[in-house]
Amino acid sequence: MKAAVCYEFGKPLVVEEVDIDPPKKSEVKVRIGATAVCHSDIHSIKGELGGGVPMVAGHESAGYVEEVGEGVTSLKPGDEVVVSLLKSCGKCLFCRTGRPYLCEADWPHNRERRLHNKKGEGLRAMVGVGSFAEYVVVDQSQCVVVPKELPIDRAALLACGVITGFGAVVNRAQVPPLSSVAVIGIGGVGLNSVQGAAFSGAYPVIAVDILDNKLEAARSFGATHTVKATDKDAVKQVQQLTGGRGADYVFVTVGSTAAIQQGYVMAGPRGLIVVVGLAPRGETLTLPTFFGGEKMLTSSTMGTTRLAVDVPKLVALYQAGRLKLDELITKRYPLEQVNQAIEAVEKGQALRNVLMF
């Protein structure tokens, strides 16, 4: 099959023929139909998330089950599926207590290589997916069957960007109606936090970003106000929009410690700051020693998502016209143009670029 391989961090990906192993026990082989370019992919191929090379990035994907391994009962060949990085063993403490997004199992993908280049070198699959490729082999728990009438490129968005942004608001923070919300970073994840806040009945919903085109997009997803993050009085603007106190909830969807610090001061006296974006490993965060009030700082893992429960609900919302997916896709590319798709995302020219197979 063809795959886009990262041989050196920070360098263009190489699209080439590679070999893929058949699925083992509890695994499935999926023919990828679409994969979105997420900022986490960009962090990964820059070497900012740890792990080694050579590697195949890509994790926000959907496709069709091609082959099933021993013991697979929940899927069959031909099923259209969302393929996520979330795995659940069903046996650890977190899985048994209804929090599979925190599964503690030691997965074979952490040690084994299922992809190999023509030199025989093992290729790491990013987060156990590696979907900048025509096929993936993943655990059956990473797949959720969706209706065949759901367009495959829209289905791919439900693997990461939508569940992460929307879920941080609805699942993790459980924002009540009429609460004030600020979302810092209006990319694919941030837009879904905005529409999650609007869906929850929050007001005001304040979008914060450095790019005017992103702020304009935020309004179409439910933002009631926008603030330019680079303005010297950006914090004051948020405070003024929230009765002088600061936002009840702040979602930081960009991987930046500076953004987290800005979000902290934008929050009200009892505000909850939810860190959603992944900052580069090794960076540290500095906060004022005088907290003031009862602010709370937390994070959200993949939107606190239970795949088998939440993805079907999101599909139903989309089919009912209450969840925007079509509007998230800026452009579609073939795998051979993966580097152009990535570059456009890096330059802030896209909400979500999607590789089509």
C-alpha positions as MATLAB code, in Angstrom:
seq = 'MKAAVCYEFGKPLVVEEVDIDPPKKSEVKVRIGATAVCHSDIHSIKGELGGGVPMVAGHESAGYVEEVGEGVTSLKPGDEVVVSLLKSCGKCLFCRTGRPYLCEADWPHNRERRLHNKKGEGLRAMVGVGSFAEYVVVDQSQCVVVPKELPIDRAALLACGVITGFGAVVNRAQVPPLSSVAVIGIGGVGLNSVQGAAFSGAYPVIAVDILDNKLEAARSFGATHTVKATDKDAVKQVQQLTGGRGADYVFVTVGSTAAIQQGYVMAGPRGLIVVVGLAPRGETLTLPTFFGGEKMLTSSTMGTTRLAVDVPKLVALYQAGRLKLDELITKRYPLEQVNQAIEAVEKGQALRNVLMF';
ca = [
       0.000    0.000    0.000;
       0.981    3.663   -0.196;
       1.803    5.652    2.925;
       3.319    9.042    3.746;
       6.396    8.313    5.867;
       8.240   10.718    8.177;
      11.924    9.784    8.071;
      13.251   12.980    9.672;
      11.422   15.359   11.984;
      10.625   18.684   10.345;
      11.189   17.384    6.813;
       8.564   16.704    4.099;
       6.854   13.329    4.248;
       7.808   10.699    1.686;
       4.931    8.971   -0.106;
       6.044    5.438   -0.937;
       5.013    1.785   -1.058;
       5.089    0.010    2.320;
       3.931   -3.345    3.659;
       1.276   -3.869    6.329;
       0.802   -6.960    8.504;
      -2.565   -8.729    8.714;
      -4.693   -8.076   11.795;
      -3.940  -10.113   14.915;
      -6.234  -11.088   17.769;
      -8.880   -8.400   18.492;
      -7.665   -6.292   15.546;
      -9.132   -5.172   12.238;
      -7.677   -3.976    8.966;
      -9.417   -0.882    7.650;
      -9.228    0.557    4.140;
      -8.966    4.280    4.756;
     -11.418    6.488    2.890;
     -10.501    9.858    4.373;
      -8.044   11.289    6.894;
      -8.061   14.864    8.160;
      -4.887   16.787    8.921;
      -4.873   17.638   12.634;
      -2.398   19.932   14.393;
      -1.376   16.925   16.507;
      -0.098   15.317   13.297;
       1.992   18.403   12.652;
       3.361   18.393   16.216;
       4.214   14.720   15.761;
       6.139   15.069   12.493;
       8.058   17.950   14.049;
       9.131   15.691   16.899;
       7.252   17.670   19.547;
       5.183   14.788   20.941;
       7.930   12.245   21.535;
       8.373    8.915   19.781;
      10.800    8.062   17.034;
      11.116    7.830   13.279;
      10.502    6.422   10.751;
       6.803    6.948   11.391;
       3.461    7.197    9.624;
       1.369   10.023   11.087;
      -2.389   10.526   10.772;
      -5.134    9.612   13.226;
      -8.365   11.478   12.357;
      -9.825    9.001    9.925;
     -12.643    6.841    8.650;
     -12.868    3.935    6.263;
     -14.181    0.449    5.584;
     -13.399   -2.753    7.424;
     -11.399   -4.984    5.090;
     -10.427   -7.894    7.328;
     -10.992   -8.944   10.936;
      -8.687  -10.820   13.271;
      -9.366  -13.564   15.766;
     -12.013  -12.790   18.353;
     -13.507   -9.757   16.619;
     -17.287   -9.836   17.020;
     -18.357   -6.191   16.880;
     -17.242   -5.526   13.297;
     -17.442   -7.248    9.929;
     -15.929   -6.649    6.482;
     -17.700   -3.845    4.661;
     -18.663   -1.844    7.743;
     -18.105    1.900    7.441;
     -16.233    2.976   10.568;
     -14.786    5.983   12.321;
     -11.209    5.092   13.336;
      -9.931    6.834   16.459;
      -6.762    6.753   18.531;
      -8.883    5.901   21.590;
      -8.492    2.286   22.691;
     -10.329    0.573   25.520;
      -9.517   -2.813   27.005;
     -12.750   -3.090   28.996;
     -10.836   -4.534   31.954;
      -8.783   -1.787   33.635;
     -10.163    0.422   36.406;
     -11.030    3.311   34.104;
     -12.765    1.130   31.525;
     -14.756   -0.638   34.245;
     -15.851    2.680   35.753;
     -17.114    4.216   32.505;
     -14.023    6.230   31.559;
     -12.514    4.276   28.650;
     -10.776    7.393   27.301;
      -8.277    6.939   30.176;
      -7.645    3.230   29.486;
      -4.431    2.024   31.134;
      -3.821   -1.134   29.081;
      -0.421   -1.845   27.554;
      -1.231   -2.295   23.877;
       0.828   -4.366   21.414;
       1.111   -1.311   19.139;
       3.235    0.321   21.835;
       5.994   -2.225   21.175;
       5.328   -3.864   17.821;
       5.604   -2.556   14.270;
       2.875   -3.557   11.828;
       4.216   -1.376    9.012;
       7.494   -1.932    7.154;
       9.180   -0.110    4.295;
      10.763   -1.901    1.356;
      14.104   -1.983    3.210;
      12.459   -4.010    5.950;
      12.540   -1.190    8.500;
       9.669   -1.085   10.973;
       7.529    2.062   10.798;
       5.879    3.477   13.900;
       2.158    4.168   13.552;
       1.377    7.456   15.283;
      -0.827    6.867   18.369;
      -1.524    3.357   17.143;
      -3.274    4.531   13.974;
      -0.944    5.879   11.254;
      -3.663    6.799    8.786;
      -1.661    8.865    6.313;
      -1.881    5.562    4.480;
      -4.261    3.486    2.388;
      -4.802    0.923    5.182;
      -4.428    0.691    8.957;
      -4.484   -2.171   11.453;
      -6.068   -1.120   14.733;
      -7.759   -2.646   17.758;
     -11.480   -3.238   17.311;
     -12.198   -0.831   20.195;
     -10.825    2.013   18.054;
     -13.612    1.649   15.506;
     -17.248    2.741   15.621;
     -19.690    1.684   12.912;
     -21.513    4.610   11.306;
     -24.319    4.683    8.702;
     -23.154    4.057    5.148;
     -24.975    7.186    3.998;
     -22.633    9.324    6.146;
     -20.039   10.825    3.737;
     -16.653    9.342    4.548;
     -14.857   12.702    4.833;
     -17.391   13.949    7.383;
     -17.107   10.667    9.269;
     -13.334   11.175    9.579;
     -13.833   14.424   11.482;
     -15.615   12.497   14.239;
     -12.405   10.615   15.036;
     -10.666   13.537   16.729;
     -11.403   17.196   15.990;
     -15.135   17.116   16.645;
     -15.145   14.784   19.639;
     -12.201   16.626   21.211;
     -13.580   20.161   20.911;
     -17.288   19.452   21.330;
     -16.668   16.878   24.038;
     -14.463   19.168   26.129;
     -17.458   21.484   26.519;
     -20.319   18.992   26.716;
     -18.657   16.018   28.426;
     -15.716   17.324   30.449;
     -16.902   20.752   31.596;
     -20.636   20.073   31.217;
     -21.251   23.778   30.615;
     -24.685   24.853   31.914;
     -26.984   27.142   29.887;
     -26.286   30.892   30.115;
     -22.709   30.362   31.312;
     -20.057   32.574   29.749;
     -17.493   30.763   27.598;
     -14.238   31.832   25.962;
     -12.486   29.585   23.438;
      -8.823   30.335   22.702;
      -7.624   28.959   19.371;
     -10.162   28.674   16.561;
      -8.870   25.784   14.510;
     -10.728   22.565   13.805;
     -10.889   21.684   17.511;
     -11.669   25.213   18.683;
     -14.542   25.601   16.258;
     -16.081   22.492   17.734;
     -15.685   23.886   21.228;
     -17.505   26.983   19.981;
     -20.365   24.950   18.542;
     -20.401   22.806   21.693;
     -20.819   25.957   23.789;
     -23.576   27.235   21.515;
     -25.273   23.832   21.643;
     -25.145   23.955   25.457;
     -26.884   27.327   25.532;
     -23.888   29.328   26.744;
     -23.848   33.118   26.485;
     -21.718   34.916   25.634;
     -19.593   32.579   23.538;
     -16.339   34.426   22.896;
     -13.891   33.245   20.225;
     -10.249   34.281   20.711;
      -7.641   33.913   17.963;
      -4.873   35.783   16.191;
      -6.347   35.396   12.688;
      -9.321   37.376   11.397;
     -10.470   34.580    9.077;
     -10.677   32.167   12.029;
     -12.694   34.660   14.065;
     -15.070   35.144   11.153;
     -15.537   31.368   10.895;
     -16.242   31.181   14.625;
     -19.320   33.358   14.261;
     -20.826   30.908   11.794;
     -20.312   28.133   14.358;
     -22.092   29.991   17.167;
     -19.676   32.552   18.615;
     -21.519   35.660   19.802;
     -18.359   37.775   20.173;
     -14.763   37.684   18.940;
     -11.516   38.974   20.423;
      -8.139   39.265   18.720;
      -5.670   37.387   20.929;
      -2.847   39.777   20.038;
      -4.707   42.875   21.231;
      -3.056   44.402   24.299;
      -6.422   44.577   26.017;
      -7.616   41.105   24.968;
      -8.087   40.016   28.586;
      -9.943   43.208   29.411;
     -12.232   42.710   26.407;
     -13.223   39.255   27.665;
     -13.791   40.646   31.151;
     -15.985   43.416   29.798;
     -18.050   40.932   27.800;
     -18.618   38.852   30.940;
     -19.809   41.527   33.352;
     -16.326   42.570   34.410;
     -15.540   39.225   36.051;
     -14.037   37.004   33.373;
     -15.450   33.900   31.719;
     -17.068   31.071   33.647;
     -15.374   28.583   31.320;
     -12.239   28.975   29.204;
     -11.195   26.322   26.672;
      -7.609   26.488   25.417;
      -7.586   24.469   22.216;
      -4.223   25.607   20.858;
      -1.043   23.835   21.993;
       0.637   26.819   23.599;
       1.682   27.557   27.171;
       1.250   31.286   26.463;
      -2.370   30.595   25.485;
      -2.938   28.658   28.716;
      -1.555   31.581   30.700;
      -3.795   33.979   28.811;
      -6.764   31.706   29.419;
      -6.055   31.615   33.126;
      -6.315   35.388   33.490;
      -9.382   35.497   31.207;
     -11.265   33.226   33.611;
     -13.525   34.613   36.314;
     -13.023   34.184   40.083;
     -14.506   30.689   39.980;
     -13.731   30.015   36.344;
     -12.782   26.619   34.976;
      -9.887   26.580   32.514;
      -9.860   23.434   30.362;
      -6.645   22.690   28.475;
      -7.505   20.861   25.266;
      -4.561   21.516   22.915;
      -1.245   19.670   23.213;
       1.709   21.911   24.002;
       5.166   20.606   22.992;
       6.633   18.169   25.492;
       9.127   19.668   27.913;
       7.543   23.112   28.077;
       6.577   24.401   31.513;
       3.733   26.618   32.633;
       4.046   29.638   34.923;
       0.999   30.896   36.816;
       0.668   33.715   39.374;
       1.097   32.594   42.991;
      -1.906   34.667   44.049;
      -4.782   32.813   42.445;
      -7.627   35.063   43.531;
     -11.019   33.450   44.002;
     -11.394   29.741   43.285;
     -10.153   29.232   39.744;
      -9.728   25.660   38.554;
      -7.292   24.389   35.924;
      -7.891   21.012   34.309;
      -7.559   19.183   31.007;
      -9.673   17.058   28.701;
      -8.504   13.836   27.068;
     -10.006   13.550   23.594;
     -13.159   15.322   24.734;
     -13.743   12.818   27.556;
     -15.279   10.701   24.810;
     -16.805    7.246   25.045;
     -16.533    6.309   21.381;
     -19.305    3.738   21.208;
     -21.711    6.100   22.993;
     -20.798    9.572   21.766;
     -20.012    9.056   18.065;
     -23.503    7.700   17.214;
     -25.028   10.658   19.071;
     -22.928   13.107   17.065;
     -23.893   11.366   13.828;
     -27.551   11.769   14.799;
     -27.034   15.473   15.532;
     -25.355   15.948   12.142;
     -28.148   14.133   10.342;
     -30.670   16.325   12.183;
     -28.871   19.482   11.040;
     -27.724   20.403   14.551;
     -23.982   19.705   14.161;
     -21.806   21.353   11.526;
     -19.398   19.024    9.755;
     -19.519   20.065    6.089;
     -18.408   23.581    6.974;
     -15.256   22.326    8.716;
     -13.656   21.012    5.536;
     -11.612   23.593    3.682;
     -10.091   21.455    0.935;
      -9.622   17.835   -0.102;
      -6.274   16.435   -1.296;
      -4.944   13.118   -2.621;
      -2.309   11.386   -0.473;
       0.400   12.454   -2.925;
      -0.259   16.107   -1.921;
      -0.066   15.494    1.825;
       2.761   18.009    2.291;
       0.746   20.776    0.625;
      -2.231   19.938    2.836;
      -0.053   20.141    5.943;
       1.552   23.428    4.864;
      -1.848   25.080    4.389;
      -2.903   24.048    7.894;
       0.356   25.344    9.375;
      -0.165   28.720    7.708;
      -3.676   29.034    9.142;
      -5.264   28.776    5.701;
      -7.521   25.840    6.563;
      -9.979   24.699    9.195;
      -9.599   21.040    8.239;
      -7.848   19.731    5.145;
      -8.780   16.153    4.301;
      -6.809   13.486    2.449;
      -9.101   11.427    0.224;
      -8.312    7.872   -0.857;
];
